């Protein structure tokens, strides 16, 4: 779990160890959520979190919440392999599509997703009340 936390820290600010453990256990326990990890030489080098999102206005879909590959291992096929696992999981659940959100300033990520067959559908503003 420590390496998964380290990887998430490459994507966003990783919480402290106790908070991350609570998040990890909650996600792992949810039936409609799935975590995939990629390992090389007994080291976790990638992680993907995908979940099933039911909706009223469109068919249910899989949403990739997080995908991160260790910075030293990017451009080696790990990210694509993890995405294909998520897509297979979605297909097995008979979900209509696999979607994800990426920040507008993450050009490399957007190019990666486009290269593996994803297309831009919309841009949006995230509204949060905390």
Secondary structure, DSSP 8 states (H G I E B T S, - for coil): -HHHHHHHHHHS----HHHHHHHHHHHHH-TTEEEEEEEETTEEEEEEEEEEE--SSS--EEEEEEEEE-GGGTTSSHHHHHHHHHHHHHHHTT-S-EEE---TT-HHHHHHHHHTT-------------
